[in-house]
Amino acid sequence: METLGEKFQRETKYRRGKKPPSSRVLSYPEEFKRYAQAPVVRLPFLQEGTGPGVWGVMIQRRSIRDFLPEEISLETLARLVWSVGGIRERQGGFLFRMVPSAGALYPLETYIMANRVKGLGKGVYHLYVPTFSLEIVAAGDRSEALTRAALGQGMISQAAVVFLWTAVIDRCRLKYGERAFRYIYLDAGHMGQNLYLAATAMELGCCTVGALFDDEVNEILGVDGREETIIYMGVVGVPASGR
Ligand SMILES: Cc1cc2nc3c(=O)[nH]c(=O)nc-3n(C[C@H](O)[C@H](O)[C@H](O)COP(=O)(O)O)c2cc1C
């Protein structure tokens, strides 16, 4: 019998001579999500960076799950955020980012949970991409709840910062129908890898996280789980045993 996953693969295939699978689009989402009423933290960023070249970073990259209870600076956070959500260049009405995205539609939203960031209160923040700013979604320590929502993985609370990527499904579905789900997951992989590489380049530890209770994470973020839903997470912190 065909499994759910196999059915999904089959029904979202491109086939010659057949139209791509269409779907009912729930809404026409904004290009950029914004918490217009939220207090905003502008992120500092310096273009120039130091550290090893790309080949050195790739070979050093590994999943790190044990962290020291040390803070990272706001500038370090800004570099991490830049690696996944920064605008690389503006061209022909498109704002191209640091990560590739199918159709340059960028369905993924970036949230962070700050545990230990110098000068940034504990809480959940949302990246407003056009101004490279963090909007405060929920102030206060939510690390215990997020740890539970990540199947009890202790690195969620230990890490200096947790990245959470949701998808605004219709941003991609408008163009690609149900095939959008494939692209959303692929986009998320690029986010995760850029975060790994940026963290490694700054001698920080990183581990991406797919094991999570979707509904619980969605509730922490205050998203409905249908139009916008959690896809993937990643933790970054000062590694306990060096790199
Ligand atoms: C999609 C995905 C989901 C993952 N989820 C988790 C997770 O929930 N918890 C965890 O400890 N590691 C998780 N990892 C990290 C993998 O366990 C790790 O990449 C793998 O063991 C290979 O080790 P390396 O990253 O050090 O090369 C995930 C990795 C990927 C790509």
The ligand as a Gaussian input file, in Angstrom:
#p B3LYP/6-31G(d) Opt

LIG

0 1
 C       16.756000      17.762000       8.983000
 C       17.636000      17.551000      10.178000
 C       17.058000      17.397000      11.432000
 C       17.878000      17.224000      12.552000
 N       17.302000      17.151000      13.784000
 C       18.067000      16.974000      14.869000
 C       17.483000      16.945000      16.164000
 O       16.277000      17.119000      16.349000
 N       18.313000      16.743000      17.220000
 C       19.664000      16.572000      17.071000
 O       20.352000      16.381000      18.074000
 N       20.249000      16.611000      15.851000
 C       19.493000      16.822000      14.759000
 N       20.073000      16.920000      13.515000
 C       21.537000      16.826000      13.380000
 C       21.956000      15.450000      12.830000
 O       21.809000      14.479000      13.844000
 C       23.417000      15.543000      12.358000
 O       23.496000      16.435000      11.275000
 C       23.949000      14.179000      11.914000
 O       24.119000      13.321000      13.029000
 C       25.281000      14.287000      11.191000
 O       26.261000      14.868000      12.042000
 P       27.024000      16.224000      11.685000
 O       25.987000      17.319000      11.549000
 O       27.932000      16.461000      12.845000
 O       27.752000      16.029000      10.398000
 C       19.285000      17.145000      12.404000
 C       19.847000      17.310000      11.139000
 C       19.052000      17.537000      10.048000
 C       19.702000      17.770000       8.700000

